[in-house]
Structures are given as structure tokens and as C-alpha cells.
Amino acid sequence: MPTRDPLALENQVCFSLYSVTNAMIRAYRPLLDELCLTYPQYLAMLVLWAESGISVKTLGEKLHLDSGTLTPLLKRLEAKQLVIRGRSDIDERVRVLHLTEQGKALRQQAQAIPEMMRCKVGGELEQLQQLKVLCDNALKVLNSDKASSCEM
């Protein structure tokens, strides 16, 4: 039962989000182990399955990752022969990512993962969609220059 103490752990939204994030990643692990992917690699592949040929910068923006985090992740995907990092034909300074045939084929193996995770999480699809909208909205506000502030 929550208390009125604003510093009580059970009153912290951030702790609930942190805990569910950890649990969600643990739930993904056995499914992704079959694909030989980590969770961050899986997220990158989700973007690349939708948009092969995008720039590294665009991928980083979509995943909310900086280049220091993204570069080693992409090097590992390249070592697994799932992606090829090349240069843009338009601007040689821009690094672009293309899926290999093996990377494209992995999409078929991953096809069932979203539904398997929905079943693990439980709840109605509508509730999960509402939760996603709430999380997306919170991220948008926290990342904006106009983050809400409360007057004390």
C-alpha cells in the first residue's frame, strides 16, 4: 500500500518503469538467444528490417542512442554478417547500413517474437497500446526543451 511519503520507493514511477524494463529484457532473452541477438541488437534489426540503407545517424536517432553506444553494437552485427556498414553514394562522410541476405533472412525467424512477448506480458492488446502511448508521451516530454515543471 503506497504511503504519503514522496520519497518512498513504492511511490516512484521511475522505479516501476525501471523494474518492468529489466523484467521485459529478461523475458526477451531466451527468444533472442535463438537468433543470437542481444536486446539492443534486436532493436537495431527492427529498424533495419523496416528501413535498410539508412544512415547510422538516423538509426541512432530512432533508437535514442549516441554513436559511442551504437558503433560497437553495429560492429558486432557486422561481425555476425547481418549488416554491412558502407558510405553514402551522395555524401561519403555519411555511414549507411544495409542488411545482408543473412540479416534479411533473420527477419523471418523473428516474426513470432512480438506475439510471444504479448502473451508473456498478458493483458489486453488495447491496454498494452495505451501503456505504449503513455511511455511515448513521457519520453517526448522528457526529451523536449519544454519539459513540464511544477511550482513548489
C-alpha positions in Angstrom: 0.0 0.0 0.0 1.5 3.3 -1.1 2.3 5.8 1.7 2.2 9.6 1.6 6.0 9.8 1.8 7.1 11.3 -1.6 10.5 9.5 -1.1 9.0 6.1 -0.6 10.2 3.6 -3.2 6.7 2.3 -3.8 5.6 5.8 -4.9 8.3 6.2 -7.6 7.0 5.9 -11.1 10.7 5.7 -12.3 11.2 2.6 -10.2 8.2 0.9 -11.7 9.5 1.7 -15.2 13.0 0.6 -14.3 11.8 -2.7 -12.9 9.4 -3.5 -15.8 12.2 -2.6 -18.3 14.6 -5.1 -16.6 11.9 -7.8 -16.5 10.9 -7.2 -20.1 14.5 -7.6 -21.3 14.9 -10.8 -19.2 11.7 -12.1 -20.9 13.1 -11.3 -24.3 16.5 -13.0 -23.6 15.5 -16.7 -24.4 13.7 -15.7 -27.6 16.6 -13.6 -28.8 19.2 -16.2 -27.8 17.7 -18.3 -30.5 18.5 -15.5 -33.0 22.0 -14.9 -31.4 21.0 -11.3 -30.8 21.1 -9.1 -27.7 18.1 -6.9 -26.9 19.9 -3.7 -28.3 20.9 -5.6 -31.4 17.3 -6.8 -31.8 16.1 -3.2 -31.6 18.6 -2.1 -34.3 17.5 -5.0 -36.5 13.8 -4.0 -36.1 14.7 -0.6 -37.6 16.9 -2.1 -40.3 14.2 -4.6 -41.3 11.9 -1.7 -41.9 14.5 0.7 -43.5 17.6 -1.0 -44.9 20.0 1.6 -46.2 19.5 4.3 -43.5 22.3 6.3 -42.1 24.0 5.4 -38.8 22.9 8.8 -37.5 19.2 8.1 -38.3 19.4 4.7 -36.6 20.9 6.4 -33.5 18.0 8.9 -33.5 15.4 6.2 -33.8 16.9 4.1 -31.0 17.8 7.2 -28.8 21.5 6.0 -28.8 24.6 8.0 -29.2 27.4 7.0 -31.6 29.6 5.7 -28.8 27.0 3.2 -27.9 25.8 2.5 -31.4 29.2 1.9 -33.1 30.2 -1.2 -31.1 26.7 -2.6 -31.5 26.9 -2.2 -35.2 30.4 -3.7 -35.3 29.0 -6.8 -33.6 26.1 -7.0 -36.1 28.6 -6.7 -38.9 30.8 -9.4 -37.4 27.7 -11.7 -37.3 27.3 -10.9 -41.1 23.9 -9.4 -40.6 24.7 -5.8 -41.7 27.2 -4.0 -43.9 28.4 -0.6 -43.0 29.2 1.5 -46.1 29.3 5.0 -47.3 26.5 7.0 -48.8 26.7 7.5 -52.6 25.6 11.1 -52.1 27.9 12.1 -49.3 30.9 9.9 -48.5 31.0 11.3 -44.9 27.7 9.6 -44.1 27.8 5.9 -43.0 24.9 3.8 -44.2 23.7 0.4 -43.1 22.5 -2.3 -45.4 21.2 -5.7 -44.4 23.0 -8.8 -45.7 21.0 -11.7 -47.1 21.5 -13.4 -43.7 20.2 -10.3 -42.0 17.1 -10.2 -44.2 16.5 -13.9 -43.6 16.7 -13.4 -39.8 13.5 -11.3 -40.1 11.5 -14.4 -40.8 12.8 -16.1 -37.7 11.9 -13.1 -35.6 8.4 -12.8 -36.9 6.8 -14.6 -34.0 8.6 -12.7 -31.2 6.2 -9.7 -30.8 3.2 -12.0 -30.3 5.1 -14.3 -28.0 6.1 -11.3 -25.8 2.5 -10.0 -25.8 1.4 -13.4 -24.4 4.2 -13.3 -21.8 3.2 -9.8 -20.7 -0.5 -10.6 -20.7 -3.3 -8.1 -20.6 -5.5 -6.9 -23.5 -3.9 -5.5 -26.6 -5.7 -2.2 -26.0 -4.1 -1.9 -22.6 -0.7 -2.6 -24.0 -1.3 0.0 -26.7 -2.3 2.6 -24.0 0.8 1.8 -22.0 2.9 2.4 -25.0 1.3 5.7 -25.7 1.8 6.8 -22.1 5.5 5.8 -22.3 6.0 7.5 -25.7 4.3 10.7 -24.3 6.5 10.7 -21.2 9.7 10.3 -23.4 8.6 13.1 -25.7 8.1 15.5 -22.7 11.3 14.4 -21.0 13.3 14.9 -24.2 11.7 18.3 -25.1 13.1 21.6 -24.2 9.7 22.4 -22.7 9.7 19.7 -20.1 6.9 20.4 -17.6 7.9 21.9 -14.3 5.8 22.1 -11.2 5.9 25.1 -9.0 6.5 24.3 -5.3 
